[in-house]
Amino acid sequence: MQTERQKEIIEVALELISEKGIQGLTIKNLSKRIGITEPAIYRHYDSKTDILIAILDHFNNNTEHIFKREMQNVDKSLDKIAHLFTKHFAHFSAKPSLLAVIFSEEIFRNDPVLIDKISKVIDKNHQILAEIVSVGQKNGEIRLDIEADHLSTIITGTLRLFVKRWQFSGHTYNLPEEGKKLIESIKHLIIK
């Protein structure tokens, strides 16, 4: 369980990354923005890497909860996929600074701990989505001529590109509203 100060540090870290890129996330910038000393930051996190791990853990906990709930949902697979997209679009729309970390894996490439952490998140989400697709194929909802694993990759890649375009546009359109149209297009592509 995180303390209020740890939560504040994560929020400010996300803001800094969103505004200035990963190079803008320094302990000095964090302490200045929050209004505390640098040693005070170190009382809560040992390093910048620990802060990034905390951000990834926060995102992972949220997405894991969403994915697990959808797995237990009795809806059809197409509806589960739509719910997953809708919830992610709403989450990113409410907290766009998350995108600066979550979909910027290249910032982790020189840190094996962070690469391992983000890889596990991506792999777990991909596996759950592939399972949803596979069930949809078995139930006759989703096309069978493409492997579930490949459809999962296509769906995840579509989500990523769509959200990145929204980020690069400066959030100029309503992500959840435009996302509904994208969801319908994906349904048309994968439906049997």
Residue frames relative to the residue before (quaternion, step in Angstrom):
aa qw qx qy qz dx dy dz
M 1.0000 0.0000 0.0000 0.0000 0.00 0.00 0.00
Q 0.3473 -0.7580 0.5203 0.1844 3.55 -0.82 1.02
T 0.4597 -0.6413 0.5352 0.3016 3.52 -1.20 0.60
E 0.6623 -0.4843 0.3789 0.4281 3.57 -1.26 0.24
R 0.6450 0.5176 -0.3236 0.4598 3.59 1.00 -0.78
Q 0.6352 0.5183 -0.3331 0.4658 3.60 0.99 -0.77
K 0.6362 0.5177 -0.3209 0.4735 3.58 1.00 -0.81
E 0.6470 0.5164 -0.3132 0.4654 3.56 0.99 -0.84
I 0.6371 0.5235 -0.3242 0.4636 3.58 0.97 -0.83
I 0.6447 0.5102 -0.3198 0.4709 3.60 0.96 -0.82
E 0.6588 0.5135 -0.3129 0.4521 3.58 0.87 -0.92
V 0.6851 0.4692 -0.2815 0.4809 3.56 0.89 -0.92
A 0.6061 0.5451 -0.3507 0.4610 3.59 1.05 -0.70
L 0.6471 0.5095 -0.3132 0.4728 3.59 0.96 -0.84
E 0.6373 0.5232 -0.3250 0.4631 3.58 0.97 -0.82
L 0.6696 0.5060 -0.2983 0.4545 3.57 0.88 -0.95
I 0.6573 0.4977 -0.3118 0.4724 3.59 0.92 -0.87
S 0.6511 0.5222 -0.3097 0.4554 3.56 0.98 -0.86
E 0.7185 0.4526 -0.2422 0.4693 3.57 0.96 -0.88
K 0.8473 0.2069 -0.0335 0.4880 3.56 0.81 -1.07
G 0.5240 -0.6057 0.4298 0.4169 3.57 1.25 -0.08
I 0.7342 -0.4301 0.2903 0.4378 3.55 -1.33 0.14
Q 0.6223 0.5507 -0.3487 0.4334 3.59 1.07 -0.65
G 0.6236 0.5452 -0.3343 0.4495 3.59 1.22 -0.37
L 0.6068 0.5271 -0.3592 0.4743 3.55 1.27 -0.24
T 0.2121 0.7340 -0.6127 0.2022 3.53 -0.26 1.33
I 0.6127 -0.5416 0.4147 0.3992 3.53 -1.20 0.46
K 0.6169 0.5519 -0.3356 0.4498 3.57 1.05 -0.75
N 0.6824 0.4726 -0.2900 0.4764 3.60 0.87 -0.92
L 0.6238 0.5407 -0.3332 0.4555 3.57 1.03 -0.78
S 0.6956 0.4787 -0.2877 0.4519 3.55 0.77 -1.03
K 0.6395 0.5292 -0.3220 0.4554 3.57 1.02 -0.80
R 0.6815 0.4969 -0.2853 0.4553 3.58 0.88 -0.98
I 0.7082 0.4465 -0.2616 0.4803 3.58 0.95 -0.87
G 0.4022 -0.7218 0.4705 0.3097 3.55 1.11 -0.69
I 0.5888 0.5078 -0.3973 0.4875 3.55 1.08 0.77
T 0.6148 -0.5586 0.3997 0.3877 3.58 -1.24 0.22
E 0.6389 -0.5195 0.3989 0.4034 3.57 -1.26 0.36
P 0.6446 0.5085 -0.3482 0.4524 3.65 0.89 -0.76
A 0.5984 0.5616 -0.3663 0.4385 3.60 1.12 -0.57
I 0.6049 0.5326 -0.3547 0.4739 3.60 1.08 -0.67
Y 0.6883 0.5015 -0.2792 0.4436 3.57 0.91 -0.97
R 0.5633 0.5716 -0.4023 0.4406 3.60 1.17 -0.23
H 0.7290 0.4130 -0.2231 0.4982 3.56 1.21 -0.53
Y 0.7841 0.0556 -0.0100 0.6181 3.58 1.12 -0.72
D 0.4741 -0.7077 0.4561 0.2578 3.56 -0.92 0.92
S 0.8167 -0.0117 0.0625 0.5736 3.58 1.09 -0.65
K 0.6776 -0.4422 0.3901 0.4395 3.51 -1.37 0.06
T 0.6126 0.5523 -0.3427 0.4497 3.59 1.02 -0.76
D 0.6493 0.5125 -0.3203 0.4617 3.60 0.96 -0.81
I 0.6230 0.5221 -0.3353 0.4762 3.59 1.09 -0.68
L 0.6632 0.4942 -0.3040 0.4727 3.59 0.94 -0.86
I 0.6180 0.5258 -0.3395 0.4757 3.59 1.05 -0.71
A 0.6431 0.5193 -0.3213 0.4620 3.58 0.98 -0.81
I 0.6289 0.5196 -0.3309 0.4744 3.60 1.04 -0.76
L 0.6734 0.4887 -0.2955 0.4695 3.58 0.90 -0.92
D 0.6312 0.5255 -0.3305 0.4650 3.59 1.02 -0.75
H 0.6270 0.5370 -0.3244 0.4618 3.56 1.00 -0.86
F 0.6776 0.4764 -0.2858 0.4819 3.58 0.87 -0.96
N 0.6531 0.5253 -0.3136 0.4461 3.57 0.91 -0.91
N 0.6465 0.5196 -0.3240 0.4550 3.59 0.92 -0.83
N 0.6652 0.4975 -0.3044 0.4662 3.56 0.98 -0.85
T 0.7059 0.4532 -0.2834 0.4648 3.59 0.81 -0.94
E 0.6110 0.5493 -0.3537 0.4470 3.58 1.03 -0.71
H 0.6338 0.5263 -0.3168 0.4700 3.56 1.01 -0.83
I 0.6600 0.5065 -0.3014 0.4659 3.59 0.93 -0.93
F 0.6853 0.4855 -0.2894 0.4593 3.59 0.84 -0.98
K 0.6566 0.5092 -0.3216 0.4542 3.61 0.89 -0.85
R 0.6390 0.5252 -0.3269 0.4571 3.56 0.98 -0.84
E 0.6689 0.4913 -0.3048 0.4672 3.58 0.96 -0.82
M 0.6136 0.5457 -0.3557 0.4464 3.59 1.03 -0.66
Q 0.7067 0.4431 -0.2549 0.4892 3.58 1.06 -0.71
N 0.5114 0.6520 -0.4053 0.3862 3.53 1.29 -0.31
V 0.4001 -0.7392 0.4935 0.2235 3.59 -0.96 0.84
D 0.4231 0.7161 -0.4596 0.3113 3.59 1.26 -0.01
K 0.6255 -0.5040 0.4343 0.4076 3.51 -1.35 0.21
S 0.6661 -0.5292 0.3543 0.3883 3.56 -1.21 0.52
L 0.6313 0.5339 -0.3413 0.4472 3.60 0.97 -0.79
D 0.6572 0.4950 -0.3053 0.4794 3.57 1.04 -0.77
K 0.6134 0.5420 -0.3452 0.4593 3.59 1.05 -0.72
I 0.6518 0.5029 -0.3124 0.4739 3.58 0.93 -0.88
A 0.6422 0.5170 -0.3209 0.4662 3.59 0.96 -0.84
H 0.6480 0.5121 -0.3182 0.4653 3.60 0.96 -0.84
L 0.6356 0.5320 -0.3302 0.4515 3.60 0.96 -0.86
F 0.6655 0.4921 -0.3008 0.4738 3.56 0.89 -0.93
T 0.6621 0.5268 -0.3079 0.4351 3.56 0.84 -1.02
K 0.6826 0.4836 -0.2894 0.4653 3.57 0.89 -0.90
H 0.6499 0.4955 -0.3250 0.4759 3.59 1.00 -0.73
F 0.6395 0.5155 -0.3372 0.4601 3.60 0.94 -0.79
A 0.6548 0.5025 -0.3124 0.4702 3.59 0.95 -0.83
H 0.6546 0.5222 -0.3081 0.4515 3.58 0.96 -0.89
F 0.6949 0.4588 -0.2763 0.4799 3.59 0.87 -0.93
S 0.6226 0.5374 -0.3414 0.4550 3.57 1.05 -0.69
A 0.6806 0.4787 -0.2807 0.4784 3.58 1.03 -0.80
K 0.8005 0.1216 -0.0411 0.5855 3.60 1.10 -0.65
P 0.0946 -0.8527 0.5120 0.0423 3.60 0.46 1.20
S 0.5694 0.6135 -0.3886 0.3853 3.60 1.11 -0.49
L 0.5344 0.6274 -0.4022 0.3988 3.61 1.20 -0.42
L 0.6092 0.5873 -0.3486 0.4031 3.56 1.05 -0.76
A 0.6082 0.5802 -0.3545 0.4098 3.57 1.05 -0.73
V 0.7221 0.3756 -0.2332 0.5321 3.58 1.18 -0.48
I 0.7161 0.5041 -0.2790 0.3939 3.56 0.64 -1.14
F 0.7925 0.2580 -0.1381 0.5350 3.59 0.88 -0.89
S 0.5983 0.5144 -0.3842 0.4794 3.56 1.07 0.72
E 0.0091 -0.8576 0.5137 -0.0222 3.53 0.81 1.05
E 0.5685 0.6193 -0.3905 0.3751 3.59 1.12 -0.56
I 0.6009 0.5648 -0.3728 0.4254 3.61 1.14 -0.45
F 0.6850 0.4895 -0.2756 0.4638 3.57 1.25 -0.37
R 0.4565 0.7629 -0.4118 0.2002 3.57 1.21 -0.44
N 0.7190 0.4240 -0.2574 0.4869 3.61 1.12 -0.50
D 0.6837 0.4267 -0.2790 0.5222 3.57 1.27 0.14
P 0.3404 -0.7890 0.4720 0.1973 3.62 -0.20 1.25
V 0.6139 0.5488 -0.3577 0.4405 3.60 1.04 -0.66
L 0.6950 0.4612 -0.2742 0.4786 3.57 0.91 -0.92
I 0.6147 0.5368 -0.3455 0.4633 3.59 1.03 -0.74
D 0.6495 0.5124 -0.3114 0.4676 3.57 0.95 -0.87
K 0.6569 0.5242 -0.3042 0.4485 3.58 0.93 -0.92
I 0.7111 0.4382 -0.2727 0.4774 3.62 0.76 -1.00
S 0.6113 0.5544 -0.3502 0.4431 3.59 1.06 -0.68
K 0.6520 0.5148 -0.3108 0.4618 3.57 0.96 -0.83
V 0.6336 0.5217 -0.3258 0.4693 3.58 1.01 -0.83
I 0.6761 0.4943 -0.2898 0.4633 3.58 0.84 -1.01
D 0.6782 0.5038 -0.2960 0.4457 3.58 0.85 -0.96
K 0.6614 0.5077 -0.3131 0.4547 3.58 0.91 -0.88
N 0.6753 0.4865 -0.2983 0.4673 3.59 0.88 -0.91
H 0.6336 0.5281 -0.3227 0.4643 3.57 1.03 -0.81
Q 0.6568 0.5248 -0.3026 0.4489 3.56 0.93 -0.91
I 0.6650 0.4916 -0.3054 0.4720 3.59 0.92 -0.86
L 0.6561 0.5018 -0.3143 0.4679 3.58 0.95 -0.87
A 0.6348 0.5228 -0.3274 0.4654 3.60 0.99 -0.81
E 0.6342 0.5214 -0.3283 0.4671 3.59 1.05 -0.71
I 0.6276 0.5208 -0.3285 0.4764 3.59 1.01 -0.82
V 0.6586 0.5013 -0.3028 0.4725 3.58 0.94 -0.91
S 0.6480 0.5309 -0.3140 0.4467 3.59 0.93 -0.90
V 0.6427 0.5000 -0.3168 0.4863 3.58 0.96 -0.81
G 0.6451 0.5203 -0.3135 0.4635 3.58 1.01 -0.82
Q 0.6318 0.5130 -0.3285 0.4793 3.57 1.09 -0.67
K 0.6633 0.5073 -0.3026 0.4596 3.59 0.93 -0.88
N 0.7122 0.4424 -0.2465 0.4860 3.56 1.12 -0.73
G 0.5481 -0.6621 0.3744 0.3480 3.58 1.27 0.13
E 0.4849 0.6715 -0.4323 0.3565 3.61 1.21 0.32
I 0.7961 0.2780 -0.0881 0.5303 3.53 0.92 -1.01
R 0.6158 -0.5912 0.3882 0.3473 3.53 -1.05 0.88
L 0.3633 -0.7600 0.5142 0.1616 3.53 -1.10 0.83
D 0.5832 0.6371 -0.3606 0.3520 3.58 1.21 -0.35
I 0.7033 0.3143 -0.2454 0.5885 3.59 1.32 0.06
E 0.5287 -0.6522 0.4443 0.3125 3.58 -0.88 0.95
A 0.6000 -0.5821 0.4190 0.3543 3.56 -1.10 0.74
D 0.6372 0.5376 -0.3256 0.4462 3.58 0.99 -0.82
H 0.6731 0.4850 -0.2925 0.4757 3.57 0.98 -0.84
L 0.6353 0.5118 -0.3333 0.4726 3.60 0.98 -0.76
S 0.6224 0.5369 -0.3339 0.4613 3.57 1.03 -0.77
T 0.6495 0.5071 -0.3132 0.4720 3.58 0.99 -0.83
I 0.6479 0.5147 -0.3156 0.4645 3.58 0.97 -0.85
I 0.6676 0.5022 -0.2989 0.4613 3.57 0.90 -0.93
T 0.6743 0.4894 -0.2945 0.4681 3.59 0.88 -0.95
G 0.6537 0.5136 -0.3121 0.4599 3.57 0.96 -0.83
T 0.6230 0.5336 -0.3289 0.4680 3.55 1.07 -0.75
L 0.6355 0.5230 -0.3183 0.4705 3.57 0.95 -0.89
R 0.6726 0.5100 -0.2974 0.4461 3.56 0.82 -0.99
L 0.6887 0.4795 -0.2908 0.4597 3.60 0.79 -1.00
F 0.6443 0.5346 -0.3206 0.4431 3.57 0.94 -0.87
V 0.6896 0.4720 -0.2724 0.4769 3.56 0.91 -0.95
K 0.6380 0.5186 -0.3294 0.4642 3.62 1.02 -0.77
R 0.6294 0.5211 -0.3405 0.4651 3.62 0.98 -0.75
W 0.6271 0.5223 -0.3259 0.4772 3.56 1.04 -0.78
Q 0.6474 0.5141 -0.3109 0.4689 3.58 0.96 -0.88
F 0.7028 0.4725 -0.2728 0.4566 3.60 0.82 -0.98
S 0.6297 0.5260 -0.3394 0.4601 3.60 1.18 -0.45
G 0.4861 -0.6540 0.4375 0.3801 3.56 1.27 -0.18
H 0.5604 -0.6313 0.3581 0.3990 3.55 1.25 0.66
T 0.2404 0.8344 -0.4640 0.1753 3.57 1.08 0.80
Y 0.7593 0.2606 -0.2036 0.5604 3.59 1.19 -0.09
N 0.6000 -0.5728 0.4293 0.3571 3.52 -1.30 0.39
L 0.3688 -0.7748 0.4745 0.1964 3.56 -0.27 1.30
P 0.6893 0.4677 -0.3208 0.4507 3.66 0.72 -0.86
E 0.6672 0.5043 -0.3121 0.4506 3.60 0.95 -0.82
E 0.6833 0.4508 -0.2813 0.5007 3.58 0.88 -0.91
G 0.5983 0.5856 -0.3447 0.4245 3.55 1.15 -0.66
K 0.5891 0.5730 -0.3688 0.4343 3.60 1.08 -0.67
K 0.6496 0.5094 -0.3147 0.4685 3.58 1.00 -0.83
L 0.6426 0.5204 -0.3184 0.4635 3.57 1.00 -0.84
I 0.6213 0.5493 -0.3344 0.4477 3.57 0.97 -0.86
E 0.6580 0.5032 -0.3122 0.4651 3.58 0.91 -0.87
S 0.6383 0.5197 -0.3269 0.4643 3.60 1.00 -0.76
I 0.6461 0.5100 -0.3201 0.4691 3.58 0.97 -0.83
K 0.6198 0.5395 -0.3421 0.4558 3.57 0.97 -0.81
H 0.6676 0.5037 -0.3058 0.4551 3.59 0.92 -0.88
L 0.6624 0.5182 -0.3054 0.4466 3.57 1.07 -0.71
I 0.7957 0.3440 -0.1669 0.4697 3.58 0.93 -0.84
I 0.5107 0.6607 -0.4266 0.3473 3.59 1.19 -0.30
K 0.4949 -0.6602 0.4810 0.2965 3.56 -1.10 0.70
